[in-house]
Amino acid sequence: MTEMVEELFKPQEEEWLCNSNEAVTIWFFEPSTDPDQEFDYAQVSPTFTYSIFGDKEQIYGYKNLEIVLKFASGSLATYFDVQYTEKIPDVSSKSIADDVIDKIKELIPNDYITNYDIFLKSVNDDAYHFKPMGEKITEYRLEEDEDEDIVYEIYKATFETPRFKEYHRRFQIMVLFYIEAATYIDEDEKWETMLLFEKKRIGDKHIYGFVGFCSMYNYYFYNREKNVSTENNINDKVPNLVCVNEGKIIPEDIRLRISQFLIFPHFQGKGHGSKLYQTIYQYVLSNSRIKELAVEIPNESFEAIRDKNDLQYLREHKVFEGLVAPVDKKIIDSIRRNYKLNKRQLLRCLEIELLRKLNKTDAAAYKAYRLQVKERLYNWNKEILKDVDRSERIGKLEETFKGLIEEYHEIILKYNW
C-alpha cells in the first residue's frame, strides 16, 4: 500500500531539476557615483558549481530556484538567500530536495547576512570604512580611466596579516565558482596572496572594490649548485634552510608557485590580469630568496597572460637576442637562473621567439629548430614514450610538434610580434 501511494504522488523528475550554474546569482554592490541612485551593482553567474552540487551541476527538488549571494564590493560583507516558487513534497526518501542552504553555508563564514536592509546598510557603511590589508606593492591606472579618478592598488598579505584571514574566508568561495578543479587552501603561513583593489572617489571620499587576487605558495627550492656545509651548523643536516624565530625552520631558497589566480568577471577584459601578473613577476625578481616562479596546472586563459607577459619582458630585455637553434644548455640554464622562470616556461618562450625570427626557407636552420623542440618534447614525455616502438614514437612526436608550432604561430599573430 505504501509503495502504491509513493508511486501515485511521485512527480516527474525533470520538472524538479535545475542547472546549478543558472540557479546561483552573484552580485557586487557599492554606493553609486550617480547622485540619482543609491547603489551600483554588477551581477554575474558562476562558471562552475560541480564542486558544490555534483558533477552534473544539477539541483533537485525546486521550481524557479534562485540562490542569491550578494557582496559589498570592498569588504565582501555577504548577503545569502534562497528563493523558489515550489519545493517537492517529501513523499519518499527518494524525492527529498537537495539541501542547498546547508551546502552554501558550509562554504561561507558564519557572519553572512539574511536581512536585505541590513546588508544594504553594510554596503554603505563598509564602503567608507573598509581599507585593504597587507603591504601595498604598487598601483596603476588604465588608459580608459584617465579622465576618471580611479586607481588600482595591489597589496601583499599572508594569513598572519591582520584582518586577512577573515577576509579570505569571505572571498574563497569564488575559487569554486571560477577556477576549474579548485579547492579551498589551508590557512598555512607559507601562503602569500596578492590582492587587487579598485580605488575611486565618491564625493570627498575614496571607496575600494575588490578586483581579484593571486594565491602563491612558498616551496623549498633545491639548489644543486649551492654548498652550505658548515661545521656545527643546523644547515649541515637541512641544506639551504635557515633557522628563524621560535625555532621555526623556513626555506632560504624558495620556489614560489602560483596556485589560484582570478580576476572577477565584471573586471575581466581590461588588462588587470596582466597588471597583476607583472606585479608578481617583479616581486619575484626583486626578492633574492625566490629562485623560481612556477605555476600549478595553468588553464588556457592564465597561460595566455603568462606567455604574453613573460615574452614581452624577455624581449624588452633582449634576453634572446642573437640566439639560434640549437641553443646551448648552459645558456638556457643561465637565463633561467637570472630571470627565475621555471625551465618549461623558459623553453616555451625561447621556442616562440626562435620561431618568430626563423627563416623557414633555410632548411638547415628549420631542421635545427625542429630537432631542438622535439628533443624537449621527448624529454618531457619520456616516461610515456619509452615503451612505444620507434616508428610510432616518431609519429607522435611529429604530430605534437606540428600542433605546438600552430599554437606558437597563433600567439605570434595575436600580439603582432
C-alpha positions in Angstrom: 0.0 0.0 0.0 2.8 2.4 0.9 4.6 1.8 -2.4 1.3 2.5 -4.3 0.9 5.8 -2.5 4.5 6.8 -3.2 4.1 5.9 -6.9 0.9 7.8 -7.1 2.4 11.0 -5.8 5.8 10.6 -7.5 6.4 13.8 -9.6 8.1 13.9 -12.9 11.9 14.1 -12.2 12.7 16.6 -14.9 10.4 19.3 -13.7 12.2 19.4 -10.3 15.7 19.6 -11.8 17.5 22.8 -12.5 21.0 23.8 -13.6 23.0 24.9 -10.6 25.1 27.4 -12.7 21.9 29.1 -13.7 20.4 28.9 -10.2 23.3 30.8 -8.5 23.4 34.5 -8.9 26.3 36.6 -7.6 26.1 40.4 -7.1 28.7 43.0 -6.1 27.2 46.2 -4.5 28.7 49.6 -3.9 27.5 53.2 -3.3 26.7 54.8 -6.7 28.7 57.6 -8.3 25.4 58.7 -9.8 23.6 61.1 -7.4 20.2 59.9 -8.8 20.6 56.3 -7.5 21.8 54.9 -4.2 23.8 51.8 -5.3 25.7 50.5 -8.3 25.9 46.7 -8.8 27.3 44.1 -11.1 25.5 40.7 -11.5 27.5 37.7 -12.7 27.0 33.9 -12.9 29.3 31.2 -11.9 31.3 29.2 -14.4 31.4 26.1 -12.3 29.3 24.7 -9.5 30.1 21.0 -9.7 32.3 21.0 -6.6 29.2 22.2 -4.6 26.3 20.4 -6.4 27.9 17.5 -8.1 29.4 16.6 -11.5 26.1 17.1 -13.4 25.7 20.6 -11.9 22.1 19.9 -11.2 19.9 20.7 -8.1 16.8 18.6 -7.4 13.6 19.4 -5.7 12.7 23.0 -6.6 10.9 25.1 -9.2 12.3 28.6 -10.1 15.2 28.2 -7.7 17.5 31.2 -7.1 20.5 31.0 -4.8 21.5 34.6 -4.1 24.9 35.7 -2.9 25.4 39.5 -2.7 28.7 41.1 -1.6 29.7 44.6 -0.6 32.3 45.2 -3.3 35.1 46.1 -0.9 34.6 44.5 2.5 32.7 41.5 0.9 30.1 41.6 3.6 27.8 38.8 2.4 24.1 38.5 1.9 22.8 35.0 1.4 19.2 33.9 0.4 17.5 31.1 -1.3 14.2 31.6 -3.1 11.9 29.3 -5.1 8.2 29.1 -6.0 7.7 25.4 -5.1 9.5 22.6 -3.3 9.0 18.9 -4.0 6.8 17.1 -1.4 8.7 14.7 0.8 6.6 11.7 -0.2 9.5 9.3 -0.1 13.2 9.1 0.8 13.9 9.3 -3.0 12.2 12.6 -3.5 13.8 14.7 -0.8 15.0 18.0 -2.2 18.7 18.9 -2.1 19.7 20.9 0.9 21.1 23.9 -1.0 21.1 26.1 2.1 23.5 23.9 4.1 25.7 23.3 1.0 26.3 27.0 0.7 26.5 27.7 4.5 29.4 25.2 4.7 31.4 27.4 2.3 30.9 30.9 3.6 31.7 32.5 7.0 29.1 32.5 9.8 28.8 36.3 9.7 26.6 36.3 6.5 23.6 38.5 6.4 20.0 37.4 5.8 18.2 40.7 6.2 18.4 42.7 2.9 18.0 46.1 4.5 20.9 45.3 7.0 23.0 44.2 4.0 22.4 47.5 2.1 23.3 49.4 5.2 26.5 47.4 5.4 27.3 48.2 1.8 27.0 51.9 2.5 28.8 51.8 5.9 31.6 49.5 4.8 32.4 51.4 1.6 33.6 54.4 3.6 35.4 52.5 6.3 36.9 49.5 4.5 40.7 49.7 3.7 42.8 47.0 2.1 45.0 44.9 4.3 48.7 44.0 4.0 51.7 45.7 2.4 51.0 47.9 -0.6 53.2 46.8 -3.5 52.2 49.1 -6.4 49.4 51.0 -8.1 48.4 51.7 -11.7 45.8 53.3 -13.9 44.1 52.1 -17.0 44.1 54.3 -20.1 40.3 54.1 -20.3 40.1 55.6 -16.7 42.4 58.5 -17.4 39.5 61.0 -17.2 38.1 59.5 -14.0 39.6 59.4 -10.5 40.2 55.7 -10.5 43.4 54.0 -9.4 44.1 50.3 -8.9 46.2 49.1 -5.9 47.9 45.8 -5.3 48.7 44.6 -1.7 50.5 41.5 -0.4 49.1 39.6 2.5 49.6 36.4 4.4 47.4 34.5 6.9 49.3 36.3 9.7 48.4 39.7 8.2 45.7 41.4 10.4 42.2 41.0 9.0 43.3 38.9 6.1 42.2 35.5 7.4 38.6 36.7 7.9 38.7 38.4 4.5 40.0 35.4 2.7 37.1 33.3 4.2 34.7 35.7 2.5 36.2 35.5 -1.0 37.4 31.9 -1.2 34.1 30.6 -2.5 34.9 32.4 -5.7 37.6 29.9 -6.5 35.0 27.2 -6.6 32.9 29.3 -9.0 35.6 30.4 -11.4 38.7 28.1 -11.2 38.3 24.6 -12.5 39.2 21.8 -10.1 39.9 24.4 -7.4 39.7 23.6 -3.7 40.0 25.7 -0.5 43.5 26.2 0.7 44.8 25.6 4.3 45.5 28.7 6.3 49.2 28.0 6.2 51.9 30.6 7.0 53.7 29.7 3.7 50.9 31.1 1.6 51.1 34.6 0.2 48.3 36.4 -1.6 48.4 39.4 -3.9 45.1 41.4 -3.6 44.0 43.8 -6.3 41.6 46.6 -5.5 39.9 49.4 -7.4 40.1 52.8 -5.6 37.7 55.5 -6.7 36.4 58.8 -5.5 32.8 59.4 -4.4 32.4 63.0 -3.3 35.2 63.8 -1.0 36.0 60.2 0.0 37.5 57.1 -1.6 36.0 53.7 -1.7 37.6 50.3 -2.6 36.2 47.5 -4.7 37.8 44.0 -4.8 39.0 43.2 -8.4 40.9 39.9 -8.0 43.7 38.0 -6.3 46.5 35.5 -6.7 47.4 32.9 -4.0 51.0 31.7 -4.1 52.8 29.1 -2.0 56.5 29.2 -0.9 58.1 25.8 -1.6 61.6 24.8 -0.9 63.9 25.3 -3.9 66.6 22.7 -4.0 69.7 24.3 -5.4 72.2 21.7 -6.6 74.9 24.2 -7.1 74.9 25.6 -3.6 77.1 24.1 -0.9 76.2 25.2 2.6 78.1 22.6 4.6 79.4 24.4 7.6 80.7 22.8 10.8 78.3 22.6 13.7 75.6 24.3 11.6 72.0 23.3 11.6 72.2 23.6 7.8 74.5 20.6 7.7 71.5 18.4 8.2 69.0 20.5 6.3 70.7 22.1 3.3 69.6 25.6 2.1 67.4 26.1 5.2 67.7 28.9 7.7 66.6 28.9 11.4 64.3 31.8 12.4 62.1 32.9 15.3 60.9 30.4 17.9 62.9 27.6 16.3 60.9 27.6 13.1 62.8 26.5 10.0 61.9 28.1 6.8 63.4 27.8 3.3 66.2 30.2 2.5 65.8 29.4 -1.2 62.2 29.5 -2.4 60.2 28.2 -5.4 57.2 30.5 -5.4 54.3 28.7 -7.1 51.1 30.4 -8.3 48.1 28.3 -7.2 45.0 30.4 -7.7 44.7 33.4 -10.0 41.4 35.2 -10.5 40.1 38.5 -11.8 36.4 38.7 -11.1 34.2 38.5 -14.2 33.0 42.1 -14.1 36.6 43.3 -14.2 37.9 41.0 -16.9 39.0 42.0 -20.4 40.6 45.3 -19.2 44.2 44.2 -18.7 44.0 43.6 -14.9 45.3 40.1 -15.3 48.4 41.3 -17.0 49.0 44.0 -14.4 48.6 41.6 -11.5 51.0 39.0 -13.2 53.6 41.7 -13.9 53.5 42.8 -10.3 54.0 39.2 -9.1 56.9 38.7 -11.5 58.6 42.0 -10.4 58.2 40.9 -6.8 59.9 37.6 -7.7 62.8 39.3 -9.5 63.3 41.7 -6.6 63.3 39.1 -3.9 66.7 37.4 -3.5 65.2 34.4 -1.6 62.9 33.5 -4.5 64.8 31.4 -7.1 62.0 30.4 -9.4 58.4 31.3 -10.3 56.2 28.3 -11.1 52.5 27.7 -11.8 50.2 24.9 -10.7 48.4 23.5 -13.7 47.6 26.7 -15.6 44.4 26.9 -17.6 44.3 28.4 -21.1 43.3 31.9 -20.1 46.1 32.2 -17.5 48.6 30.6 -19.8 47.8 33.3 -22.4 48.5 36.0 -19.8 51.7 34.3 -18.7 53.0 33.8 -22.2 52.3 37.3 -23.3 53.9 39.0 -20.3 56.9 36.6 -20.0 57.7 37.0 -23.7 57.2 40.7 -23.6 59.6 41.1 -20.6 62.3 38.9 -22.1 62.1 40.6 -25.5 62.3 44.1 -23.9 65.4 43.0 -22.1 66.9 41.4 -25.3 67.4 38.1 -23.5 67.1 36.0 -26.7 69.0 38.4 -28.9 71.5 36.6 -31.2 70.3 33.1 -30.2 69.6 30.5 -32.9 68.8 26.8 -32.6 70.3 24.7 -31.2 70.8 26.9 -28.1 73.5 25.6 -25.7 72.0 24.2 -22.5 74.4 26.3 -20.3 73.0 29.4 -21.9 69.4 28.2 -21.2 70.3 27.5 -17.5 72.0 30.9 -17.1 68.9 32.7 -18.4 66.6 30.5 -16.2 68.6 31.5 -13.1 68.7 35.2 -14.0 65.1 35.5 -14.9 63.7 33.0 -12.4 61.3 31.2 -14.8 60.9 27.5 -14.5 62.6 25.6 -17.2 59.5 24.5 -19.1 58.1 28.1 -19.3 61.5 29.5 -20.3 61.9 26.9 -23.1 58.4 27.7 -24.3 59.2 31.4 -24.5 62.5 30.6 -26.2 60.8 28.4 -28.8 58.2 31.0 -29.6 60.9 33.7 -30.1 63.2 31.5 -32.2 60.2 30.6 -34.4 59.3 34.3 -34.8 62.8 35.1 -36.1 63.3 31.8 -38.0 63.8 31.9 -41.8 61.7 29.0 -42.8 63.3 28.9 -46.3 66.6 28.0 -44.6 66.3 24.2 -44.5 69.2 23.7 -42.1 68.0 26.4 -39.7 64.5 25.0 -39.6 65.8 21.4 -39.1 68.0 22.6 -36.1 64.9 24.3 -34.6 62.7 21.3 -35.2 65.2 19.0 -33.5 65.6 21.2 -30.5 61.9 21.4 -29.9 61.4 17.7 -30.5 64.2 16.9 -28.0 62.4 18.9 -25.4 59.1 17.3 -26.1 60.6 13.8 -25.9 62.4 14.6 -22.6 59.2 15.9 -21.1 57.2 12.8 -22.2 60.0 10.2 -21.8 58.1 8.0 -19.4 55.1 7.8 -21.8 57.1 7.3 -24.9 59.8 4.9 -23.7 57.6 1.8 -24.2 56.3 2.9 -27.6 58.0 1.4 -30.7 60.3 3.7 -32.7 58.1 4.4 -35.7 55.1 5.2 -33.5 57.2 7.4 -31.3 58.5 9.4 -34.2 54.9 9.8 -35.5 53.6 11.0 -32.1 56.5 13.5 -31.7 55.9 14.9 -35.2 52.1 15.3 -34.5 52.8 17.0 -31.2 55.4 19.3 -32.8 53.0 20.4 -35.6 50.3 21.2 -33.1 52.7 23.2 -30.9 54.1 25.2 -33.9 50.5 26.0 -34.9 49.9 27.2 -31.3 53.1 29.3 -31.4 52.1 30.9 -34.7 48.7 31.9 -33.3 50.5 33.6 -30.3 52.9 35.5 -32.6 50.0 36.7 -34.8 47.8 37.6 -31.8 50.3 40.0 -30.4 51.7 41.1 -33.8 55.2 40.1 -32.9 
